[in-house]
């Protein structure tokens, strides 16, 4: 899973660099397909419960699960969420980032920074013997202290040979909630944070979730290994060692 996580991280970062005004979200999906195939891996998302894309690409008020489209062009000032999942040698890696395409309004930049910091605070709680609720509470407490809101319809999850395994890892809750973490467990921590209210709805494509108030959302995610000591992030850029061209 270190290898699959490293690959997911490398593709995430390559796609972030690939973004520019004028390209379509389908262009990004095709680039993800190319990078995954050249690494000898498969997309963890393509075909999952019928999902048609190789990655999830969501813009501005789209929260998660956006589908690449030839009609949707990326524009200067967009907030683009890239959610990448790969299967390498039977094991999964899953990671997400939010990328501003050029300058964005200060409050949008604040949203991204809050979401990234919330992820760091959640990871810091991911230690053997702790409960999942300690992660959840740390994320929620920080996000709400910064004037933003937590999406409740979608949560983090365990990861291994399947995309969604136990335990669920909500971004809200009480410290004493949830199962205890044990060494060897791998979980995905993924705050989804809205600038406005927490309510979301799913579009007619039955996948893309958007904020009800139309304000932007941010999403970041790491795959994290629970160890006897500090949590190990399996999807950082520095661990990208899988050769792709």
ABEGO torsion letter per residue (X at the ends): XAAAAAAAAAAAAAAAAABBBGBBAAAAAAAAAAAAAAAGBBBAABGBGGBABABBBBBEABABGBBBBAABBBBBGBBBBBBBBBBBGGBBBBBBBBBBBEBBBAAAAAAAAAAAAAAAAAAAABBBGBBAAAAAAAAAAAAAAAGBBBBAABBBBBBBABABBOBBBBABEBAABEBBBBBGBBBBBBBBBBABBABBBBBAAGABBBBAAGBBBBBBBBBBBBBABBBBBAABAAABABBBX
